[in-house]
Amino acid sequence: MDSFIYALVLVPALKDLLPRSGIPNTPANIGFYGGLLFALFLVGWGLAFLWGPVGDRFGRVRTLTLTIVCYSLFTFLGALATSVWQLGTFRLLAGFGIGGEWTLGGVLIAEAWPEARRKTGAGWMHTGYYFGIFLAAIANATIGAWLGWRAMFVLGGAPALLVGYIRSGVREPARWKGQARAASDAVSDAIRDTGASFGGPLRALFSPALRRRTLMNSIYLLISMTGLWAGSVYVPSSVTQIAARAGHNPVSAAHLASWATMLLSACTIVGCLIMPPLAERIGRRATLGLYFALMFVSIVFGFGYAFYLQRGALAWFLLSLAFLGVGGANFAVYTLWLPEQYPASCRASAFAFVTSAGRFFAAAVTLLVGGAVAHFKTLGMPVAWTSVAFLLGLLLLPFGEETRGKALPE
């Protein structure tokens, strides 16, 4: 919910803050600075790799609570921003917390659930992200439409209320508590050689035993992030523009954008729920490849074709969103797949690094997309070109580590 609030209030927030920052309120500037703030959010998420060693050293639950406090606080502070630069700073720091929450949440589920249900748990856990988007869309259609964009950021402080429950009711997984036990396999030897320093788990990711999978996983995540943030994050703005061309007034267009976001989220939830049985039947790599293919086709069709139709554009664009939503569940594959590739000694560091490192590059891509939107004065084609990343992903998937049928490493 907190990560998607900005996408929903991008236009009204920048219309308010750009003049306060001495910047003309033009469609080109909204496109450019909108992309810039998305990029800053991704840079903050990229820095979230620092949460990994904290989780490996001090525990999953303790670190998880800190990440929730971090992103709740700085999302709330967005309501107090008086310039576009202040909002950008708050979004960067919120991204830092949100990236850490996914890391610790994914590792905690993998280690705490029984092996027989762990795979299903990964799919169920990841639906929470998209239920959050669904809630953000409902909030924007009600609270945002009534009280304005600042009220949406105030709402974003609500997750901090969960911290007390998590600290009192969630226990550290036994797998983490027992990670100090010596192991005899080569991977554990490589990790032990790095020493017990704070940075040891991070260095272990590039040991001979783990180096290739760390590199390939980072590339896969970069591809997923390029498509998600350059594609689905621009959905509300795209629907708003299409609706305006079709003659809808601003209030009606805003409601349509919220409904489109809810459609996207509902279809992604479906994709998350079908992921575990798919991954067990055809393997982790093939499942990710299926989602990559859906992302490619839906982005090309939706932004490259349907967006520009003179008649029926909205209906065809919404149809493409349904498939884009299912394909967006590719992130749930990582929640299942990544913990299976690393032992407990460096699992949180691996999850944090792999899911964060590529965001610096994704931030650059997002900034380029925003610049292209401003330069070409169109949103569709610059976003459509990001689909090429998924073709690259399909070519690289055979080099990933297949873990189907293997138990979670100790």
C-alpha positions in Angstrom: 0.0 0.0 0.0 2.7 2.4 1.0 4.8 1.8 -2.1 1.9 2.5 -4.5 0.4 5.6 -2.9 2.8 7.8 -4.8 1.8 6.4 -8.1 -1.9 7.2 -7.4 -1.3 10.7 -6.2 1.6 11.6 -8.6 -0.4 14.1 -10.7 -2.1 16.1 -7.9 1.0 16.1 -5.7 3.3 17.4 -8.4 0.7 20.0 -9.5 0.8 21.3 -5.9 4.5 21.0 -5.2 6.2 22.0 -8.5 5.1 25.7 -8.3 6.2 25.7 -4.6 9.6 24.5 -5.8 9.9 27.2 -8.5 9.2 24.8 -11.3 6.5 25.4 -13.9 3.5 23.1 -13.6 3.5 21.7 -17.1 2.7 18.1 -18.4 6.3 17.7 -19.5 7.6 18.7 -16.0 5.1 16.4 -14.3 6.3 13.5 -16.5 10.0 14.3 -15.8 9.8 14.9 -12.0 7.4 12.1 -11.6 10.0 9.8 -13.1 12.7 11.4 -11.0 10.8 10.7 -7.8 10.2 7.1 -8.9 13.9 6.8 -9.4 14.7 8.1 -6.0 12.3 5.6 -4.4 14.1 2.8 -6.3 17.5 4.1 -5.1 16.2 3.9 -1.5 15.0 0.4 -2.2 18.5 -0.4 -3.7 20.1 0.7 -0.4 17.9 -1.9 1.4 20.6 -4.5 0.9 22.1 -3.1 4.1 19.2 -4.7 6.0 20.4 -8.2 5.0 23.5 -8.4 7.3 21.4 -6.9 10.1 18.8 -9.7 9.7 21.5 -12.3 9.6 23.2 -11.0 12.7 20.4 -9.8 14.9 17.4 -11.8 13.8 14.6 -11.8 11.3 11.8 -10.5 13.5 13.7 -7.7 15.2 15.0 -6.3 11.9 11.5 -6.7 10.3 10.0 -4.3 12.9 12.7 -1.7 12.2 11.9 -1.8 8.4 8.2 -1.3 9.0 8.8 1.7 11.3 11.2 3.1 8.7 8.8 3.1 5.7 5.7 4.0 7.8 7.4 7.1 9.2 8.7 8.4 5.9 5.5 7.7 4.0 3.6 9.7 6.7 6.1 12.5 6.4 5.3 12.8 2.7 2.1 14.5 3.8 4.2 17.4 5.3 6.3 18.0 2.2 6.4 21.6 1.0 8.6 21.0 -2.1 9.2 18.3 -4.7 12.7 17.8 -3.2 11.4 17.1 0.3 8.9 14.6 -1.1 11.7 13.0 -3.1 13.8 12.6 0.1 10.9 11.1 2.0 10.3 8.6 -0.9 13.9 7.6 -0.9 13.9 6.8 2.8 10.5 5.0 2.5 11.9 2.9 -0.3 14.8 1.9 2.0 12.3 0.6 4.6 10.0 -1.1 2.1 12.9 -3.0 0.4 14.0 -4.3 3.8 10.5 -5.4 4.7 10.2 -7.7 1.7 13.6 -9.2 2.4 12.9 -10.0 6.1 9.3 -11.1 5.4 10.3 -13.5 2.6 13.1 -15.1 4.7 10.9 -15.3 7.8 8.2 -17.2 5.9 10.7 -19.5 4.2 12.3 -20.4 7.6 9.3 -20.5 9.8 6.7 -22.5 7.8 6.9 -26.3 7.7 8.7 -27.6 4.6 5.4 -29.2 3.3 3.7 -25.8 3.2 6.6 -23.4 2.7 6.1 -23.1 -1.0 2.4 -22.3 -0.7 3.4 -19.8 2.0 5.6 -17.9 -0.4 2.7 -17.4 -2.8 0.3 -16.3 -0.1 2.8 -13.9 1.5 3.4 -12.1 -1.7 -0.3 -11.5 -2.3 -0.1 -9.0 0.6 1.8 -6.6 -1.6 -1.0 -6.6 -4.1 -3.8 -6.5 -1.6 -2.0 -3.4 -0.4 -2.2 -1.9 -3.9 -5.9 -2.8 -3.9 -6.4 -1.0 -0.6 -4.4 2.0 -1.9 -6.7 2.2 -4.9 -9.8 2.1 -2.7 -8.3 4.7 -0.4 -7.5 7.0 -3.3 -11.1 6.7 -4.7 -12.5 7.6 -1.2 -10.0 9.4 1.1 -7.9 10.8 -1.6 -10.8 12.1 -3.7 -12.3 13.6 -0.5 -9.4 14.9 1.5 -6.6 15.2 -1.2 -3.2 13.7 -1.8 -1.7 14.6 1.6 -4.3 12.5 3.4 -3.1 9.4 1.4 0.4 9.8 2.9 -1.1 10.2 6.4 -2.8 6.9 5.8 0.6 5.4 4.8 1.8 5.7 8.4 -0.7 3.1 9.6 1.5 0.0 9.2 3.6 1.2 12.1 0.7 0.1 14.3 1.6 -3.5 13.5 5.0 -3.3 15.1 3.9 -4.0 18.7 2.0 -7.1 17.6 5.0 -8.4 15.6 7.4 -7.9 18.4 5.2 -9.7 20.9 3.6 -12.4 18.8 6.1 -13.5 16.2 9.1 -15.7 17.2 12.5 -16.1 15.5 12.6 -19.2 13.3 14.5 -22.2 14.6 16.5 -22.3 11.4 18.0 -18.9 12.1 18.7 -19.8 15.8 20.6 -22.9 14.7 22.5 -21.4 11.8 25.8 -21.2 13.8 26.0 -25.0 13.8 28.9 -26.2 11.6 28.1 -27.8 8.3 30.2 -30.0 6.1 29.2 -29.0 2.6 31.3 -26.7 0.4 28.9 -23.8 0.6 29.0 -23.7 4.3 32.8 -23.9 4.2 32.9 -20.9 1.9 30.7 -19.0 4.2 32.7 -19.9 7.3 35.9 -18.7 5.5 34.5 -15.2 5.3 34.5 -15.0 9.1 31.9 -13.8 11.6 32.2 -10.1 10.7 29.1 -8.0 9.9 30.0 -8.1 6.2 30.8 -11.8 6.1 27.4 -12.9 4.8 27.6 -10.3 2.0 31.1 -11.5 1.0 29.9 -15.1 1.0 27.5 -14.3 -1.8 30.4 -13.9 -4.1 32.3 -17.0 -3.0 33.0 -19.6 -5.7 30.0 -21.7 -4.6 27.5 -18.9 -4.7 28.9 -16.3 -7.2 27.0 -17.4 -10.4 23.6 -17.8 -8.8 24.0 -14.4 -7.1 24.8 -12.7 -10.4 22.0 -14.4 -12.4 19.4 -13.8 -9.7 20.4 -10.1 -9.6 19.9 -9.9 -13.4 16.5 -11.6 -13.2 15.3 -9.1 -10.5 16.6 -6.2 -12.6 14.5 -7.4 -15.5 11.4 -7.8 -13.3 11.9 -4.3 -11.8 12.4 -2.6 -15.2 9.0 -4.0 -16.3 7.1 -3.4 -13.1 8.1 0.1 -12.4 8.2 1.3 -15.9 5.0 -0.5 -16.7 2.4 -1.0 -14.0 3.4 2.1 -12.0 2.4 4.2 -15.0 -1.0 2.5 -15.2 -3.0 5.2 -13.2 -1.5 8.0 -15.4 -2.2 6.1 -18.6 -5.8 5.3 -17.7 -6.3 8.9 -16.7 -5.1 10.1 -20.1 -7.1 7.6 -22.1 -10.2 8.4 -20.1 -9.7 12.2 -20.7 -9.4 11.6 -24.4 -12.7 9.6 -24.3 -14.4 12.6 -22.8 -14.5 11.7 -19.1 -14.2 14.6 -16.6 -11.2 14.6 -14.1 -13.2 13.1 -11.2 -14.5 10.2 -13.5 -11.0 9.7 -14.9 -9.6 9.5 -11.4 -12.1 6.8 -10.4 -11.4 4.8 -13.6 -7.7 4.9 -12.7 -8.5 3.5 -9.3 -10.6 0.8 -10.7 -7.9 -0.1 -13.2 -5.4 -0.3 -10.4 -7.7 -2.7 -8.5 -8.1 -4.8 -11.6 -4.3 -5.0 -11.9 -3.9 -6.0 -8.3 -6.7 -8.6 -8.4 -5.1 -10.3 -11.4 -1.7 -10.3 -9.7 -3.1 -11.9 -6.6 -4.4 -14.7 -8.9 -0.9 -15.0 -10.4 0.6 -15.3 -6.9 -1.8 -18.0 -5.9 -1.2 -20.2 -9.0 2.6 -19.7 -8.7 3.4 -22.5 -6.1 1.7 -25.4 -8.0 3.1 -24.1 -11.3 6.6 -23.9 -9.8 6.3 -27.5 -8.4 5.0 -28.9 -11.7 7.2 -27.2 -14.3 10.1 -25.8 -12.1 11.1 -22.4 -10.9 12.8 -21.3 -14.1 10.0 -22.3 -16.4 7.4 -20.6 -14.1 9.4 -17.3 -14.1 9.7 -17.6 -17.9 5.9 -17.9 -18.3 5.4 -14.7 -16.3 8.2 -12.9 -18.3 6.4 -13.8 -21.5 3.1 -12.5 -20.2 4.8 -9.2 -19.2 6.3 -8.8 -22.6 3.1 -9.4 -24.5 0.9 -7.3 -22.2 3.2 -4.3 -22.1 3.7 -4.2 -25.9 0.0 -4.6 -26.6 -1.2 -2.2 -23.8 1.2 0.7 -24.1 2.4 0.3 -27.7 -1.0 -0.4 -29.3 -4.1 0.0 -27.2 -3.0 3.3 -25.6 -3.1 4.9 -29.1 -6.4 3.6 -30.3 -8.9 6.3 -31.3 -11.9 4.1 -30.5 -12.2 1.4 -27.7 -8.8 2.3 -26.3 -9.9 2.1 -22.7 -11.5 -1.4 -23.0 -8.5 -2.9 -24.8 -6.1 -1.2 -22.4 -8.0 -2.7 -19.4 -7.8 -6.1 -21.1 -4.1 -5.9 -21.4 -3.9 -4.9 -17.7 -5.5 -8.2 -16.7 -2.6 -10.1 -18.3 -0.1 -7.6 -17.1 -1.4 -8.2 -13.6 -0.9 -12.0 -13.8 2.6 -11.5 -15.2 3.4 -9.1 -12.4 3.3 -12.1 -10.0 6.8 -13.0 -11.3 8.0 -11.3 -8.0 6.3 -14.1 -6.0 8.6 -16.6 -7.7 11.6 -14.9 -6.1 10.0 -15.2 -2.6 9.9 -18.9 -3.1 13.1 -19.4 -5.2 15.7 -17.2 -3.5 15.6 -18.8 0.0 16.0 -22.2 -1.6 19.4 -21.2 -3.1 21.2 -20.0 0.0 21.9 -21.4 3.5 20.6 -19.7 6.6 24.0 -18.1 7.4 23.7 -15.7 4.5 20.0 -16.1 3.4 18.8 -12.6 4.5 21.9 -11.0 3.0 21.3 -12.9 -0.3 17.6 -12.0 -0.4 18.4 -8.3 0.4 21.3 -7.9 -2.1 19.6 -9.7 -5.0 16.3 -7.9 -4.6 18.0 -4.5 -4.0 21.1 -4.2 -6.2 19.3 -4.0 -9.5 17.2 -1.1 -8.3 20.0 1.3 -8.9 19.9 0.4 -12.6 16.1 0.2 -12.6 16.1 3.7 -11.2 18.1 4.9 -14.1 15.7 3.1 -16.5 12.7 4.7 -14.8 14.4 8.1 -15.0 15.0 7.5 -18.7 11.4 6.6 -19.3 10.3 9.8 -17.5 12.7 11.8 -19.7 11.4 10.1 -22.8 7.8 10.8 -21.8 8.7 14.5 -21.4 10.7 14.6 -24.7 8.3 12.7 -27.0 5.2 14.1 -25.2 3.6 10.7 -25.0 3.5 8.0 -22.4 2.8 4.8 -24.4 5.8 4.1 -26.5 8.6 4.9 -23.9 6.9 2.4 -21.6 6.3 -0.2 -24.3 10.1 -0.3 -25.1 10.8 -1.6 -21.6 9.2 -4.9 -22.6 12.5 -5.8 -24.4 14.0 -6.6 -21.0 11.7 -9.6 -20.7 13.0 -11.0 -23.9 16.5 -10.8 -22.5 15.3 -12.6 -19.4 13.9 -15.5 -21.3 17.3 -16.0 -23.0 19.1 -16.0 -19.6 16.7 -18.2 -17.6 18.5 -21.5 -18.6 21.6 -20.3 -16.6 19.6 -20.0 -13.3 19.8 -22.5 -10.5 16.8 -24.9 -10.6 15.7 -25.9 -7.1 12.5 -27.9 -7.7 12.4 -30.9 -5.4 15.1 -29.7 -3.1 14.6 -28.9 0.6 15.4 -25.5 2.1 19.2 -25.5 2.9 20.1 -25.3 6.6 
